[in-house]
Amino acid sequence: MNNKENLKSIILWWLGTFIALLLIIFNTIFYEMLKHSFYSRVENSLAIIANQTKDNLTPNVDQVVTLPQKLDYPISPVMIAVFGAKNMKIIAKTVTFMDIPMYPYLKSNENFFIVKTKKYGKIGIFISRIISPMKGYIVVATPMYKVDVKLQDIFIKMIVLNPILLFVLLLGANIIIDRILVPIKNITKVANEISVGDLDRIIPLPMQKDEIYDLVQAFNKMVFRLRDDVEMIERFNSDVSHELRTPLTVLKGELEIALRKDRDIEYYKNTIKIALKEVNYLIDMVEEMLLFTKIENEIDKKEHIKLDELLLNVISSLSIKAKEKNVTLKVIKLEMIDFETNPILIKTIFLNIIDNAIKYTDNGYVYIYLYQKDDEIVFEVRDEGIGISKQDIDKITERFYRTEKSRNRNIKGFGLGLSIVKKALQFINGKIKFESNENKGTKVIIKIKKS
């Protein structure tokens, strides 16, 4: 059984519910306003009749008289009565005036009332106070059934038309949603068809630059990133396989030869030295890969450090390696700099940049600079090594990337050093730049914002 919820159905459900509630609220307000308007018209008409009656009133206070039916009333039928102020008795009325108790309404401060009676139904009553030719009240009333019939007719039409309107609106919404969901369906289709070996497919961008355009663009960028990551992983697999194969082959070969027959102690010592060297190489590789994966744990760890002292310590730790390659580490400019940052990340940056300069230089100099310029800390390292080609210089900070020269010369490395530096710089608001000429050397410039 497929329990998958359909996005279109969900949108239509919530949209239909919202529109239905909106129609109910709108129609309720509209109906009440219309009802109030009708009742106001009745009140105004009754007020006009009351004023007309007052102008034509000549009652005899001692006897109940019948009012003439000669006035042109704006509504009909109309019932009129005149009450005296003292005894609240009728002193003049139309023939059809109703016999209901009027005392509560005459004493009220309001002028217009809607009264429900068993005998006459719903009645609209307007009361006007008079002073001359006598003191009393003019009561004008009219049945409300005509108004109620009109209101009921409007209500029935609203009941009939609202579902039709809701259906038409949902039908239009259904068409619009179908058009909106087309790019999403295309994304789903392409996503289902994409595989690791087919990451060149993209979704055409829509003409209108809206949220769907942003979604399609983001999806295409994600595919491009996946393709780049897959290429890097494939390159990494190739590099790691190559790097692991050599030391493991050496270890296996040396140990197998040592076990074939008895050897003298010097031979065994030499075999152990070779094995230890290869094991150290493997340890370095693993530590470098672990450093890359764990570097994010250092983001929030900050302290005040002296960058000049830290740099001198790094240079001292690399001096033996530099001597082995006949490389001279020369500090050209070194300023005292106090900086609040993560010492592990800074040390990693210093170590990898200088180590790279030593690694790719033979019988030459590595020049080191550390100084402040405006609001930036500048760290520069210039070597006299093999240099970097133009096609490689934009890729050397990618994870697992190694240039062809570094492979051919059998230079130890795993293609992670500069990518580690780049990632560390992202966390401390820094940037890196390379200037290089093949067979002449490379200059690395690192700038870190102090604020």
N, C-alpha and C positions, 0 to 999 in steps of 0.2 A: 504494500500500500504506500502510495506516494504522499507524504505529509508536507511536501515543500510548499511554502507560502509564495503566492504570486505577488510581485511588487505592484503590478498594475491593479490587481484586485484590492490590495490593501489601500492604495492611493484612492481608488474609486470609492471604497467603503468610507474612509475618513472624509473625503470630499463630499460624498453624498450626505453623510451625517451632518457635516458642517452646514451645507446648503439647506438641508431640511430644517435644522435649528434656526438658521438665519431667516428662512421663509416664515417659520412659525412666529419668531419674534417680530419680524417686520409686519406680518399680517395682523398680529395681535395689536401692535401699536397703531397700524393704519386703521383697523376696525374701531378701536377706541377713539381715535381722533375723528373718524367719520361720524361715529355715534355722538360724540361731543358736539360736532358741527351741526348735526341734525337737531339735537336737543336745543342748541343755542338759537337755531332758526325758529324753533317752536317758541322759545322764551321771548325772542324779539317780536315775533308776531303777536303773541299774547299781550306783550307790553304795549304794542301799537293799538290793539283793540281796547285795552284798558284806558289808554289816553283818549281814544275816540268816544268811549262810553262816558268818560268824565266830562268831556265837552258837551255832550248831549243829555246830561243827567238833570232831570227835574222831578225828583222823587217826592212822594208824600210820606212823611215820617210816621204818620199814624196808620198807614195802610200799606199792605204789600201790593205793589203794582207790577205789571209785566212790561219788561223793556221791549221796545220796538225792534223788529227784525229787519230794519231798513239799511243797516250799515254794510259797507262792502268789506267783508273780512278777508284778510290774506290767507287764512286757513279755515277749514270747516270739517265737521260741525263745531260750533263754538257755544259754550254755555257760560252765562254771565249772571252774577248776583252782586247786590250791594248790601253790605252789612253795616249796621249802626255801631258806633264806637262804644256806647254805654252797655247795651244789653247783648251785643253780638248777634242780634236777630236780623233776618233778611227783611229788607224794606223794599227791595226791587229785584227782579230776576227775569230771565228768559223762561219760556215755558219748559224747556228741556233741562233746566238746571238740576243736577243730581242732589239727592238727599243723603249726603254723607257729613259726618261731624267736621266742622271747619275750625272750631275753637283752637285746637293745638297749632294750626298753621297760621291763624290770624295773630297769635301772640308771639310767633317766631320772628327773629330778626332777618330771616331770609325772605326772598321774594318769590323764588321759583322752586317748585317741588314736583317730583315724579312719584305718584301714589298708585300702589297696586290695590285694587278692590275686587271682591268676588263678583259684585253685580255689574260693574262698568269696565272691569279690566284695568289696564294701566292708563292713568290719567295724568296729563300735564296741567299743573295749576300755577297761575301767576297772581300774586296779590299786590295791589297798589293802594297805598294809603291816600285818603283824600281829606281835605280840610274844609273846602267849600264846594257847593252850597251847604254842605253838612260835613260833620266829622264821621269818618267811617272807613270802610274798606271796599274796594272793588275787586271781586274775585272773578278771574277769567280762566276757564278750563276747556280742555279739548282732549278727546281720546287719542291715544298714542299708537293705535293699531296700524295706521297707515305708515307711520315712521318705522315701526317695528317690522312691518312687512317688507319695506324697502331694505332695511338692515339685514333681514333674514335672507332676502334674495341675493344681496351682495355676499353674505357669508357663504351661501351655497355655491355661488360662482367661484369664490376663493377656494373652497374645498375641492371643487372639480378641477380648476385650472392649476392649482399648485402642484399636484402630482405630475401633470403634463409638463409644466415648466421645469420641475425637478428632473424628469426624464430627458427633456431636450438638453438641459444643462449637462447632465451626466453623459449623454450621447456625444455632445461637443467635447467634453473633457476626455472621453475615451479616445476620440480621434487625435486630440492634442497629445495625450500621454503616449499613444502609439508612435507619433512622430518624435517625441522627446526620447523614447526608449530605443529608437533605432540605433544610435551610436553605442548605447550600452550593450545591446544585443550583438553588435559587431565586435565590441571588445570581448564579450564572452566567447563568441565564436573563434576569434583569433587566439584568445588565451587557451582554449581547449585544443587548438591545432598546433600551438607552439611547442616545440620540444628543444632539448639541449642542442641538437644538431640543426635546428631551423630557427635561429634568433634574428633573422634579417627581415622578418615580416613586421609591417607597421600598419596602423589604421589611418586612412586619409583624414586629414583635419577638416572639420566642417567649415563652411564659409563664414558663419557667424561666430564671432569671438565672445563666447559666453562660458558658463560653467562647464557645459559639455565639451567645449573646445579645450578648456583647461584639463578636464579629465582625460581626454584622448591624448593630449600632449604629454601629460604626466605618465600615462600608460606606455607611450612610445619611448619616453626617456627611461622608464624602468626596464623596458626590453633592451635598450641600448646598454644600460648599466649591467644587466644580466649577461649580455653578450661579452662585454669587456671583462666581467668577472670570470666567466667561463674560460675566456682566452688566457687570463692570468692564472687560473687554476691549472689549465692544461700545461701552460709554460712552467708553473711551479712543480707539477708532477714530473715533467721532464727533467727539470733542474735537480729536484730532490732525488729522483731515481739515479741521475748521473752522479750527484754528490755522494749518495749513500753507497752506490755500487763500488766505487773505487776503494774507500777505506775498508769496507766489508770484504772485498776481494783480497786486499792486501792482508787483512787479519787472517782470513781463512787460509790463504796460501802459506803465510809464515808459520802458522800453527800446524798445518798439515805436514810441512817439510820437517818441522822440529820433532814431530811424533813418528816419523818414518823409521828413524834409528837413533841410537844413543849419540848425543853430541857432547862437546866439552862445555864447561860452564860459561865461557865467554860467548859462545854461540847462543846459548839460552838467554843470556843477559841482553844480547843484541836483539834477539827476537822479541823479548819483553819490551824493550825500548821502542821498537817499531810498532808493536801492538798498542802501547800506551799512547804513542803519538796519534795513531788513528782513532783511538777511543776519545782522546781529548778533542780531536776534530769533530767527532760526532756529538760530543757534549756541547761544544760551542754552537753547533748548528741547532740543537734542540733548545739551548738557552736563548738564542736569538729569536727563534720562532715563538717561544713562550713569552719573551719580552714584548713582542708585538701584540700578542693576545691579551696581556695583562696590563698594558700601558694605561688603559682607561681607569684602572683602580687608583691612579695617582692624581686624578684631576683635582680633587678637593684638598689635597695635602699641600699646604703652603707654609713657608717660613722665611725669615730674613736671612739671606746668605750673601757672602762676599764673592761675587762672580770671578774676580781676578784670582783669588786664592783657589777656588774650585778649578779654574782653568789650568793653573800651575800644577795642581795635583794630577789632573788628567794627562798633562804633558809628561809629567814624571813617570806615570804608569805606562806610557807608551814609548818611553825612551829606549828600552831594551829592544823592542820590536823595530824601532827606527834604526838602531845600530846594526841589527842583523841585515838590513837592506842597504846599509851605508847611506842613510837619509839623515840629514841634519834638521832638527826642529828649531826654528829661529823665531823668537817673539819680537816683532817689530814695534808694536804699540800695545801697551797694556795700562789701562786706567783702572783706578780703584772704584768699584761700582758695588753699591749695596742695593739689593733688589729682593722684593718679596715674591717668591715663586716656589715651584716645586723643585727641590734639588735633584731628585731622581731624573726628571724630564730634562733639566738643563744639562746634567752630567751626560745623559744619553746623547743629547745633541752634540756637545763638545766631543765626546768620545768617538761617535760614528763619523763625524766630518773629518777629524784629524786622522783617524784610523784609515779611512778611505784614501786620504791624501798619501799616507805612507804606503798603503797597499798597491797603489798604481804608480809609484815613483821608485826608480832605482838610481842610486848614486847621484842624489840631488838634494835640493833644499825644499823644505815646507815652511812657508812664512805665515805667521799667525798674528791677528790683530783683534783687540777687544777695546772698544771705546764707546762713548756716548755722543750722539748727534741729535740736537733738538730734543724731542721727547722719545727717542728711540735708542735702544742698545744695539750696537752693530758688532757682529762677530764675523771676521773674514779669515778664510784659509786659502792660500794660493800655493800650488805645487808645481813641480817641473816634470810631471809624469806623462802618461801616454795620451791624455786628453780625451775628449768625448766628441763623437761625430754629431753633425747637425741633426740627423734623423733620430739619434738616440737621446739628445739632450732634453727633449720634452717628455720622455718616457722613463727616465732613470729613477723618478720618485714613485713609480708604480710598484705595487707589491710583486715581488719575485722576479723583477725584470733585471736581466744582466746583458751587458753589451757583448757583441761578438768578440771584441778584443779581450775582454776579461775572461771569456771562455777559452779562447785559443792560447792565451798565455798561462793558463792553468793557475790563475790567481784565486786564492781561496775566498769564498764568499757565497752568499745564498740569495742575493738580490732583495734583502729585507732592510738593510741599514738605512738607506735614504728614505724608504717608505716609513720607517719608524720615526725618523727625524721629522718628516712632513706631518705625521699624525701628532707628534708631541708639540710641534709648533702651532697646530690648530687649537690646542688646549691652552696655550699661553699667549695667544694673540700675536703670533709671529709669522713671518713669510721667508721664503728661501729663493735665491736666484743663482743661476749658473752662467759663467762666462768661460768658454773653453776653445782652444785651438788644438787640433790633433797633432800629437807628437811634440807639443810645446808645453802643455800643462792646462790646469783647470783652476778657476777662481770661484769659490763658493762664498756668497754674501748672505748672511742671515740678519734680519732686522726684527727686533722684538719691541712692541709698544710698552712703555713704562707704566701707562695708566690704563 
